[in-house]
Amino acid sequence: MQLLKPLNAIIFKMQKTLLFLIILFSLCFCTKKETSENIEGTWKMIAAKTIEGDSIKFKDLTNTTFIKIINKNHFAFFNQENNSNANFYGGAGTYTLEGKQYTETLNFTAVEAIKNHTFSFTVKRKGDTLIQSGIERIEDAGIDRFIIEKYIKLKK
């Protein structure tokens, strides 16, 4: 009987260790990982930074609203000053998403030099936040810049 007590203690410790390992495994492999698999929705820009050469510019969003709409394979964006019809612009087209690589083809725009151009970006989604970054380069239009845009998903 006394021999069983140490054996029971060892078995109990092994059970506790096994339970701990199962919980640890579950936490490591079952937690929600950051993905960019679903970027569909309506997004409002909350911050934007453009780097051209040695110049850094931040988009002033205090008096304007910039919206981006993404569905299964198309996107559209538009910008308009709040309380005004001035300075409206927009564009639309198709996109592909492979992992975090998001590539837009701008099929509809009033700016002929960038029409049908392809832009490749990296996207990162965390909850209701989408961050898009990458190089916009079009020699014919004199565009060569790195952008970082941050959006928040609008609720229905």
Summary of the structure (lengths in Angstrom):
residues: 156
radius of gyration: 24.9
end to end distance: 68.0
largest distance: 90.4
contacts: 364
relative contact order: 0.16
helix: 21%
strand: 52%
